[in-house]
């Protein structure tokens, strides 16, 4: 298929050309059209020129998708626009580059092939408390971790860190687009310091004083192209490993130097330009999820979150999942832009009972959506309590893992954070954990989380509901009555379970080792389980015998 181009009217700007990246791509990958301007003349190429386009599949009922492009050079010599096909087949497109009264247009075609690629993350319409991969229809078990300043590393460390987390079963990372601009990690009581390979001072805008922590002098109408290109390389590398990246627009936005808009410019044209540029550049990556910002309530208000969430959703042609991170109760349960709820509720206060209450509050709106405790205390972080308060017991890999079990058993999800005490630019200098995403072999926390994921993926967890009423004893239960039951015993011991009549295969699961062990088959309606095989936490899994499928 050959792309064709034409220019109308004749331009006084010399040499505007269009180049298509490929004629064939996988569905859920993107075709990129590059617009090269031989003699750029825009005073500010980020505001004085624009690229827009539209594409559609060849099918008669295929919708036309409108897309915005972006300037990809500081001098205005390069613009790009990206088209993300979500279905296989032939596609046609048209692109327009415009600067004042000068207009150049271009048309082309491309083919999308069905490579069974996992596509965009969606809320499952049939089971709306959960997620599903568009493209394959597989259900997505959210197993996330925090890596705020990952993009502050050199490229080799970014790739190595993503590979390590992927090997540990992590499938979602929180990554800041705009650096927290702290001098070092002591701002969070962590020994994470800048080095030759790592910085906290990464930024999406051109800065007059890029090395200044508190007064970088951002020029908000001009974007720092090299930074965006680096973030895109991170996205692409993660995408090929089926890792979702939550794009966080601000981290610690209340700190001096982080937020160039402040109270007076919040939600205004300059800040909207930031969100619009992000959508134009990043929305074609299928593994993006938007976080309107981290801890918005510390420097913005609810009205701002509503405004910017609506604005970003409108600018995203593919409608990636979106939420906003705040403390306590989620305030946007019925907002059309919010696809799932995120919470920050630390320690036991954010465990099973909290997630059940949030689920019930969400259900009361008539709009079920996935529930995620996004931040509940990082491993070994503030072990004596944040701000001098008391935490008993001190946060550890083991009690973070146990809290995660509680959240999952409430039908929710969670995002954890590894310890950072092996340091960056300090001590062993092999870590960074939740602060910047780097880890080492001494950090085994996520192995326990991978075993949680292994357990849930061994049954159709998305079909179950919290049913603690079916349990006698100290146990938490998820059930699809008559078909499958999962029971978590936080301290082992004995439990009895009320079952629908039928025969069930039963297995113990050792939550610390990931080992299953079979028990004799059981029948309902009442069953008293033998004592857990050992100390610590255990889980039980009961699945209806397939020989009784007619009773299902």
N, C-alpha and C positions, 0 to 999 in steps of 0.2 A: 504494500500500500504506500503510495507516494503522497507526501504532504505538499500542498500548493499554497502559494502566498501572493499577495498583491498589496500595493500601497496606494491609498487614496485619501486626500489629494496628494500631489507631489509635495515633498517636505523640504523646507529650507535646512532642516537638520540632516546632515549628510549621513547616509548609510545606516538604515535600521533594518536588521535581518532577524529571521526567526529560524530556530533549529529545534527539531523534535528529538528527544532522547532515545526513543525506541519505537519500533512499529508493532512490537508484541511485548506484553507484560503479563504477569500473573494478575488475576483478579485479586484486589486488595493490596496490590503494589500500585505505583503511580507512574504516569507518563509526565515528563517535564518538558515544557517549551521554554527555551531561552531566547530572550529578546536582547540582541546586541546593538548598542547605540555607538556608532563609530566616533562621533564628535558630540559628547554630551554637553548640553547647554543649560540644563535646569539649575537654578540657583540652589535649590534643595531638592534633590531627586526623590526624597521620601515624601514630599508634599506637593511638588509641582508637576509630577507625571504619575500616571497610573496604568496598570494592566488589568484587564478584565476578560472574562471568557465564559463559555458555556460548552457543555458536552452532553451527549446522550447516546444510549445504546441503540442498536439498529432495530430492536423490536418495536412493533407498532404502538405498544402501550408504555414504552420506556419514557420516564420523565426527563426533562431537560434540567441539568444541574448547573446553576450559576456559580462561578468561582472567581475569586479575586487573586491577583498576583501581587508581587512585591519587588522592591528594589533590592538587589543582592550585591551592590558595590557601593563604596563610599562616594564615588564620583558620578554615579548614574550611568555608567557604561553597560551595566548588566541588569536585566529584570528577568524574573521567572514566574511561571504559573504552572500549577500542578493539577492533574486530573486523576482522581482515584476511582477506578471502576470497581463496583461491588458485585458485578455479575459478569460471567463470561460472554464473549461474542464481540462483534464489530461495534466500534464507536466512532462518532464524528465529533469534531469540535471546531470552534471559532475563537480567535483571540484578537483583542484590540489593545494596542498601545496608544496612549493619548498624552500629549503635552500641550496644554493650551488648545489652540485651534488645529494643531498638527495631529493627524490620525493615521495610524497604520493598522491594517487588518491582515489576518492570516487564518487559513483553514487547513484542516488535516484530518487524518483518520488513524486509528490504531485498533489492534485486536487484543482482547483480554482472554487469556486461557484459564481454564479451570484446573488449578494446581492443588486443590484441596487445602489451600492456605487458610489458617485461622485469621479471621478478619477483624472487624471492629467488635469491641466488647459491648454487649447489649444487656438490658434487663430482660429476663425470660418472660414473655407475655403469658405463658401458661402457668408459671410458678414465679410470681413477681417479687418474691423475697430474695431471688437468686439471679445469677448472671449466666449468660450463654455466649459462646463465640458465634458471631455471624460468619457464615461461610461454611462451617462444618457442623454447626448445631450442637457441639459438645458443651457440656456444662463446665463452668469455670469456678474452681474452688479458690477463693481469694486468699492468698497467703503472702501478705505484703510486709515490707520493712522500710524503714526510714533511712534515706541517704541524702540528706538535704544538699550538701555541697559537693556531690559527686562530680559535677561538671567543672569544679575547681581544680581537679587533678590533671596531670598530663595524660595524653591519649592512651598510652600503654597501660597505665594504672586504671583508667576507666574501664578498658576492655577486660583487664584481668579481674577487676572487682565484679563486673557483671557476670563473667564466667563463673567465678566462685559462688556468687549468690544463686545463679541458675543451677549449679551443681547441687546446691542445698535445697532445691525445690521452690525457691522464691519465684513468684510470677508477677510481682507488682512492686515498683519502687517509687518512692516520693522523691522528686528531684526539683530543686528550686531553679527557676529561670532567672531570678534576680538575686544575687548574693546577699547574705545577711550583713555584710560589711561590718564584721567585728574584727578587732585586732587579733584575737586568737580565741580558742575554744574555752578559755577561762570564763568567758561571758556566760557559759553554761556549766561551769565547774568541771570542765574536761580539759585534759592536757593535749590539746590539738592546736598546733602552731603552724604558721605558714612556713613553707620550705621552698627549695628551688622547683619542686614538682607540684606544689599545692598552694592555692590561694583562696581566701574568702572573698576577694575583691573582683568578682566577675560581674558583668553588668550588661544589660541589653541596649543601653544608650551610649552614645559617644560621651566621654567624660573629659572635662578640662583638666581635672586632677585625678586621674585613675588610681593613683596610689594612696589617696586620702581616704581614711575610714569614714569620717563624719562629714566631709565637705567635698565630694567628688566633682561637683559642678556639672551635673548631667545636662546635656542638651537634648531635651525630650523629643524634639522634632527630628532628630537624626539617630538612626540605630547603629549599634556597634556590630557590623556585619560578621566579623570573624567570630564573635561569641555565638551568634545564632547558628553559624555553620558548624561550630563545634558541638552545640547542643543537638543539632540534626544528626551528626555522626553518632552521637550517643543513642539517639532514638533508633537509628537504623540498626545499630549493633544489637540493641536490646530486642528489636522487632524480630530479628532472625532467630532469636531464642524464645520467642513467644512470651516476652516479659512486657507487661503493661507499664508505662511511665505516667505517673500523675504529674502533670505540669503545674507547678506551684508558682503563681505570679509574684508573690512576696513571701519571704520568711523573716520574722521579726520586723515587721513593717513599721513598728513604733520607734525603732532605733534610729538615731540621727544618721543621715546619709543613705538610708535604704529607700525611702519613699520620696521621690522628687515632686510629688503633687500636693501633699499635705492636705489639710482640711479644706482649704479654699478651692483647690483644683480637683478634689476627689470626684470621680465620675464625669469629669468634664472632657472637652475635646482632646486634650493632650493625653489623658489617661486612656480614653477610648482608642486613640491611635495605637497605643501599646497593645491592647487586647486585640484590636483588629489586625495588626501586623503579625501577632502570634498565630491567629487563626489562619491568615493567608500562608504563612510559612509552614506551620506544623500540622494543620488539619489533614493533610494528605498522608500522614503516617497513621497507619491503622491501629497502632498500639498506644495512642494517646488517650488519656482521660484528663479532663480539666479540673483543677482545684482553683476556684475563683480567687482565693488566697488562704494562707495559713493564719489562723487566729485573728480573723478579720475584726473581731470585737475590740481588739486592743488599739486599733487606729482607724476603724471605719464603723458604720452602723448598719442596721438591718436594711434600711432603705437603699444604701449603697450596694449591698450584696444583691438585693433584688434587681437593681438597675443594671449592674455589671453582669450578673448571671444571665439576664434576659438579653443584654447586648451581645455577649459572647456566643450564646446559643444561636442568635439570629445570624451572626457572622460566620458560623461554622456550617459549611454546606453539607457535612456528613453527620452532624448532630451527635458528636461523641458524647459519652456519658460525662456528667458534670455534677459537682457538689461544691460545698464550701466548708472549711474547717473552723469550728468554734467550740466553746466550752459548753458543757451541760446539754440541755435539751436542744434538739434541732428545730430551728424556727421556720423552716421552708418546706414543710411536709406536703403542701399542696401547690407549691410554685412550679409552674410548667417547665422551667429550666432545670430544676433540681431532680436528678434521676435516682439518687440514692442518698441516704442520710449518713453524715459523719459526725462523730462525737469525740470530745476529749474529756475523758473521765478516768482519773488515775486510781490505780491499786484496786482493792476489793470493792470500792465504791463503783467501779466500772465493770464489775463482773456479771454473773449470771442474772441476778435480780434486776440490775440496771438495764441490761439488754432486753430482758423480758418486758419491763415497763415501757421501754422505748418502742418495742414491737407493738405492744398493745395500744399505745398512743397513736402510732402510725396507722394501725388497723382501724382505729376509730374514725379516721378521716375518710375512710372508704377508698384509699389509694395505697395499697401495699407497695413498699419499695425496699430494696436491700438496706440493711442496717450494719454500720461499720464503726467499731470503736477504734478511732484512728491513732489514738495516743493514750497510753495508760501506764506509763512509767517505763523508762528504758532500763535495760539490764545493768545492774551495779551503778546506776545513775542516782546521785544524791542519796547514798545509802543511809545517811542519818536524817533524811528528810529535806525537802526543798525549802530553803529559807529558814532552816533551823528547826523545822517541825520534826516530829517523830514518825518513823515508819517501822512497823513491826509486822513481819520480819523485814530485814533489809531486802531491797529488790535484788533478784538473782535470776539466772537462767531458768531455774526450776520453778520458782513461783510465778514468773512471767508465763511460762508454758502452761501451768495449771490454770491461770487466769484465761489464757487463750481457749483452753478446753471449755471453760464455763461459757464463754461468749458464743462459741460455735454451738454448744448444746442449747443455747437460747434461740437458735435459728439465725444467728447473726454472723458477722465476720470481724476480723481484727487486723491491725497493722502494728508490728512490733518494732524493736530497735535494739541492735547489738551494743554491747559495751564498747567504750572508747578508751579504756584505761591503759591499753598498750601503746597509745599515743601516736601522734604525728609530730615529727620534729622534736620528740621527747622520749626518754626511756627506750624501750625496745624499738620504737619507731616502726611498728609493723601494723598498727591498727588505725582507728579513726571511727569505726563503728557507725552508729546512727548519725554522727556529725557529717561524715564525708563518704561513707560507704565502703571503706577499705577494711579488710579483716585478715586474720591469719589463722594458722592451724590450732591455736590455743582457744579459739572462739567456737564453741560447740553448741551454743544456744539454738541455732536454727536447725540443727539435726533433730531436736525434739519437736520442732514445728513441722518438719517434713514428715514425721511419724503421725502427727495429727492429720495431715493431708492424706497420707496413705490410708489411714483408717476410713476417712470419710469417702474417699474415692472407691472404696471397696463395696459401696452400696449406693443406691440412688438417694443421696442425702437431700436433694432438692425437692423430693416428694414428701418429706417428713415435716412434722410440726412439733413444737415443744409440748410434751404430754407428761409432765411430772406427776399428774394425778394418777397415772397408771403404776406408779412405783410406791412400794412400802419399804421404808428404810432410807438411808442416806444415798440417794442416787438421782441423777438428772437424766431425763429421757427425751429422745426424739422418736417419733413413731409415725408410720403410715399404717394404722391399725389393720391387722389381718395380713400384712405383707412384710413389714420390716420394723424392727425396733433396735435402737441403739441406746445403751445405758452407760453413763459415766459414773464411776465410783471414786470420788476425790481421795478417799483414804482406804480404799479396798473394803473388806468386810462382807457383810451379807446384804442381799436385796431380794425382794419378791416383786413379781411383775404380773400385772393383769393382761392377759392375751385374748385375742379373738380365737375361737376354736380353730384347730388345724394343727399341722405338724411343722416344726421349725428346726432348721439347722442352727446350732448355737456354737459360738466361739468366744473364748476370752481373748482380749488384746492387752498386751503389756505396753502401757503408754510410754515407758522409758526405753524399751528395746525395740519396739515395733514388731514383736513376735505374736502370731496367732497360735492358739491351741484349741483343738476341738473338744467339745463336750457332747454327750449323748443327745440325740434329738429329743425334743420336748413337745408336748401338746398343751393347748389351752384348756380351760380359760385361766387357770391360776398356776403359777410356777414360782417355786422358791429356788433361787440359784444357790449352788454351793458357795462356800466362802471363797473369796478371791485367792488366787494361788500364792500370793505373797503380800508384802507390805507395799505401801505407796499407792498410787492411783492406777486403776484398771478400767477397762471398758468391756462391755458385752455387746455382741452383735447377733441378733436373731433374724434369720431370713426364712420366709415361707418356703417349704419344700415345693420344688417345681412340679412334683408329681401330683400336687393338689392345685394345679393351675386353674382347673375348672371352677374352683371355689373362689378364685381371685376376682 
